[in-house]
């Protein structure tokens, strides 16, 4: 039951992850680099800092007792993850939303679940029992679900293009798209690696008296500080290049304050995703790395459900919709396989 509760908590986080971009629809008169930077400020700095001040008010004193080289390594992994988030848009540009989302997150799921326990030896230990086979089975089933979901999304787009309900992707380029997706998959999995290799921070925070359910707050603050560093540099560069720096302070039809509010809400949803993820991960015991595979799989599920709610599948025939549902059910089943492998 503890494992099931953990999966449900991670699923709640996946819902937040699949929902965080919805407030961007309300942002007016801003370019991508404007709203992404403000979103990043809330998601990567403000919300993690607030969480630390609430749950781990002595986190700075804990940092001071830890090896500087290890803290810098965690910050660096967060910076790599920030680059992955910035590059993710390229995979969507060249492959389309359905295929780009499926390949990028699929690679992030597989690499981020397998690499951390290989490096620290826990995967080998898992194969002493049935857990190792169950984990690999869950990852394989998840990849099948991602392929089915991506294929259904491609068929959906082709049908809607034929009906002239959506515009064809003129930037489609399979070679460039595959390279971008591979890059996102490798760099994006740095977050999973940072979470697992940052366990020394979490353990120190717990020893300092923090509730284990919220002990990842200090870890996320350090990781996300690295993510914000790369986001800040790139977005400011793009803002200066595109002449959109003034958008941060220039009122546009009374939308300035609203833009900050909506971007802040997106950042809140993104960070809350990892709060629930951390709570669920704490239920997975020694093999906490399995939580990453669950999060990635269920994020695709909820992102697809939001697409249904927003009418993105309107006009698509029943056979393609059925294929989409088969993909989602496969991903949900895979999430439980991955979660149960930690028992």
C-alpha positions in Angstrom: 0.0 0.0 0.0 2.9 2.3 0.6 4.1 1.8 -3.0 0.6 2.4 -4.3 0.3 5.6 -2.3 3.7 6.7 -3.7 2.5 6.1 -7.3 -0.6 8.1 -6.6 1.4 11.0 -5.2 3.8 10.9 -8.2 0.7 10.8 -10.4 -0.6 14.0 -8.8 2.8 15.5 -9.6 2.5 14.3 -13.2 -0.9 16.0 -13.4 0.7 19.3 -12.4 3.5 18.7 -14.8 1.1 18.1 -17.7 -0.9 21.2 -16.7 1.8 23.8 -16.0 1.7 25.3 -19.5 -2.0 26.0 -19.5 -1.7 29.5 -17.9 0.6 30.5 -20.9 -2.6 30.7 -23.0 -3.6 33.8 -21.1 -0.3 35.7 -21.5 -0.8 38.6 -23.9 1.7 40.7 -25.9 4.8 38.8 -24.7 7.3 36.7 -26.7 8.4 33.3 -25.7 11.6 34.5 -24.0 9.5 36.9 -21.8 7.1 34.5 -20.4 9.6 31.6 -20.1 12.0 33.7 -18.1 9.3 34.9 -15.6 8.0 31.3 -15.4 11.5 30.1 -14.7 12.0 32.7 -12.0 8.9 31.4 -10.1 9.5 27.7 -10.9 13.2 27.6 -10.3 13.9 30.2 -7.6 10.9 31.7 -5.8 8.8 28.6 -5.2 11.8 26.3 -4.2 13.0 29.1 -1.9 9.6 29.5 -0.3 9.4 25.7 0.2 12.8 25.7 1.9 11.9 28.6 4.2 8.7 26.8 5.3 9.9 23.2 5.6 13.7 23.5 6.0 14.4 27.0 7.4 18.0 26.0 8.4 18.9 24.8 4.9 21.8 27.3 4.5 23.5 26.0 7.6 23.2 22.4 6.2 24.7 23.5 2.9 27.7 24.9 4.7 28.4 21.5 6.3 28.4 19.7 2.9 31.4 19.3 0.4 31.5 22.3 -2.0 32.5 20.1 -4.9 29.4 18.0 -4.5 27.1 21.0 -4.3 28.7 22.4 -7.5 28.1 19.1 -9.2 24.4 19.2 -8.4 24.2 22.8 -9.5 25.8 21.8 -12.8 23.4 19.0 -13.4 20.6 21.5 -12.9 22.1 23.8 -15.4 22.2 20.9 -17.9 18.6 20.3 -17.3 17.9 24.0 -18.0 19.6 23.6 -21.4 17.3 20.5 -22.0 14.2 22.5 -21.4 15.4 25.3 -23.7 16.2 22.7 -26.5 12.9 20.8 -26.1 11.2 23.3 -28.3 13.5 22.3 -31.2 12.3 18.7 -31.1 8.7 19.9 -31.2 9.5 22.2 -34.1 11.2 19.6 -36.3 9.1 16.5 -35.3 5.8 18.0 -34.4 4.2 17.9 -30.9 3.1 14.3 -30.9 6.3 12.7 -32.1 8.7 15.2 -30.5 7.0 14.9 -27.1 7.0 11.1 -27.3 10.6 10.7 -28.3 12.0 13.4 -26.0 10.1 12.3 -22.9 10.6 8.6 -23.8 14.3 9.0 -23.9 14.3 11.1 -20.7 12.2 8.4 -19.0 14.5 5.4 -20.0 17.8 7.1 -19.5 16.8 8.9 -16.3 15.5 5.7 -14.8 18.4 3.4 -15.7 21.6 5.5 -15.5 21.5 6.7 -11.8 21.2 3.2 -10.4 23.8 1.9 -12.8 26.3 4.5 -11.5 25.6 3.8 -7.8 25.2 0.0 -8.0 21.5 -0.2 -7.0 20.4 -1.7 -10.3 22.7 -4.7 -9.8 21.3 -5.2 -6.3 17.8 -5.0 -7.7 18.5 -8.1 -9.9 19.2 -10.1 -6.7 15.4 -10.5 -6.6 12.6 -10.0 -9.2 12.7 -6.2 -9.0 15.3 -5.8 -11.8 13.3 -7.8 -14.4 10.1 -6.0 -13.3 11.7 -2.6 -13.7 13.1 -3.4 -17.2 9.7 -4.8 -18.1 8.0 -1.6 -16.9 10.4 0.6 -18.9 9.8 -1.6 -22.0 6.0 -1.4 -21.6 6.3 2.4 -21.1 8.3 2.8 -24.3 5.6 0.8 -26.1 3.0 3.1 -24.7 5.0 6.2 -25.7 5.4 4.8 -29.3 1.7 4.1 -29.5 0.8 7.6 -28.1 3.2 9.3 -30.5 1.9 7.3 -33.5 -1.7 8.2 -32.6 -0.7 11.8 -32.4 0.9 11.7 -35.8 -2.2 10.1 -37.3 -4.3 12.7 -35.6 -2.2 15.6 -37.1 -2.3 14.0 -40.6 -6.1 13.7 -40.5 -6.6 17.2 -39.2 -4.2 18.5 -41.9 -6.2 16.7 -44.6 -9.4 18.3 -43.2 -7.6 21.7 -43.2 -8.3 22.0 -39.5 -4.6 22.5 -38.7 -1.7 23.8 -40.7 0.9 21.4 -41.8 4.3 21.6 -40.1 6.5 23.3 -42.7 9.6 22.9 -40.4 9.3 19.1 -40.2 12.8 17.5 -40.6 13.3 14.0 -39.3 17.0 14.0 -39.1 17.3 17.3 -37.2 14.3 16.3 -35.0 15.9 13.0 -34.0 19.1 14.7 -33.1 17.2 17.3 -31.0 15.1 14.6 -29.3 18.3 12.6 -28.5 19.9 15.7 -27.0 16.9 16.5 -24.9 16.6 12.9 -23.7 20.2 12.8 -22.6 20.5 16.2 -21.1 16.9 16.1 -19.6 17.8 12.9 -17.7 20.4 15.0 -15.8 17.5 16.0 -13.4 16.9 12.4 -12.5 20.7 12.0 -12.0 20.8 15.1 -9.9 17.9 14.0 -7.7 19.5 10.6 -7.0 23.1 11.9 -6.5 21.8 14.7 -4.4 20.5 12.2 -1.8 23.4 13.4 0.5 21.6 16.8 0.8 18.2 15.2 1.5 19.7 12.9 4.2 21.5 15.9 5.8 18.2 17.9 5.8 16.3 15.0 7.4 19.1 14.7 10.1 18.6 18.4 10.8 14.9 17.7 11.7 13.0 18.2 8.4 10.0 16.0 7.7 11.1 13.3 5.1 8.1 14.1 3.0 9.5 17.6 2.3 13.2 16.9 2.6 13.9 17.3 -1.1 13.2 21.0 -0.9 16.8 22.1 -0.4 17.9 19.7 -3.1 15.5 21.1 -5.6 16.5 24.7 -4.8 20.1 23.9 -5.7 19.3 21.9 -8.8 16.8 24.5 -10.1 19.2 27.4 -9.4 21.4 25.8 -12.0 18.4 25.5 -14.4 17.6 29.2 -13.8 21.2 30.2 -14.6 21.0 28.8 -18.1 17.4 30.0 -18.6 18.3 33.6 -17.5 21.3 33.8 -19.8 19.5 32.5 -22.9 16.2 34.4 -22.4 17.9 37.7 -21.7 20.0 37.1 -24.9 16.9 36.4 -26.9 15.1 39.4 -25.4 17.9 41.7 -26.3 18.3 40.2 -29.8 14.5 40.3 -30.5 13.9 43.7 -28.9 11.6 42.4 -26.2 13.4 43.5 -23.1 11.0 46.4 -22.6 8.1 43.9 -22.4 9.1 43.1 -18.8 8.1 46.6 -17.6 6.0 48.1 -20.5 2.2 48.0 -19.9 0.2 46.6 -22.8 -3.5 47.1 -22.5 -3.3 46.4 -18.7 -1.9 43.0 -19.4 1.5 43.4 -17.6 0.4 42.4 -14.1 -1.8 39.6 -15.5 1.2 38.3 -17.5 3.3 38.0 -14.3 0.4 36.4 -12.5 -0.2 33.7 -15.2 3.6 33.0 -15.5 3.8 32.8 -11.8 1.0 30.3 -11.7 2.7 28.2 -14.4 5.9 28.2 -12.2 3.8 27.3 -9.2 2.3 24.3 -11.0 5.7 23.2 -12.2 7.3 23.3 -8.8 4.3 21.6 -7.0 4.8 18.8 -9.5 8.2 18.1 -7.9 6.8 18.5 -4.4 4.4 15.6 -5.0 7.2 13.8 -6.8 9.4 14.1 -3.8 6.7 12.9 -1.5 6.0 9.9 -3.7 9.7 9.1 -4.1 10.1 8.9 -0.4 7.6 6.0 -0.4 9.8 4.0 -2.8 12.4 3.1 -0.2 16.0 2.2 -1.3 15.1 2.1 -5.0 13.7 5.6 -5.2 15.0 6.1 -8.7 12.0 4.3 -10.1 9.9 7.4 -9.3 11.4 9.1 -12.4 10.0 6.6 -14.8 6.5 6.9 -13.2 6.6 10.7 -13.5 7.6 10.8 -17.1 5.0 8.1 -18.2 2.1 9.7 -16.3 3.1 13.2 -17.5 2.5 12.1 -21.1 -0.9 10.7 -20.0 -2.1 13.9 -18.4 -0.7 16.1 -21.2 -2.7 14.0 -23.7 -5.9 14.3 -21.5 -5.4 18.1 -21.5 -5.2 17.9 -25.3 -8.6 16.1 -25.3 -10.1 18.6 -23.0 -8.9 21.5 -25.1 -10.4 20.0 -28.3 -7.2 19.0 -30.0 -8.7 15.7 -30.9 -12.0 17.1 -32.2 -12.8 15.7 -35.6 -10.4 12.7 -35.3 -12.0 9.3 -36.2 -12.7 6.6 -33.6 -9.9 4.2 -34.6 -7.2 6.9 -34.0 -8.9 7.8 -30.7 -8.9 4.2 -29.7 -5.2 3.9 -30.5 -4.6 7.0 -28.3 -6.5 5.4 -25.4 -4.6 2.1 -25.8 -1.4 4.1 -25.5 -2.6 5.9 -22.3 -3.7 2.7 -20.6 -0.4 1.1 -21.5 1.5 4.0 -19.9 -0.6 3.8 -16.7 0.0 0.0 -16.5 3.8 0.6 -17.1 3.8 3.1 -14.2 2.5 0.5 -11.8 5.0 -2.1 -13.0 7.9 0.4 -12.5 6.6 1.4 -9.1 6.1 -2.2 -7.8 9.6 -3.1 -8.9 10.9 -1.1 -6.0 9.1 -3.4 -3.5 
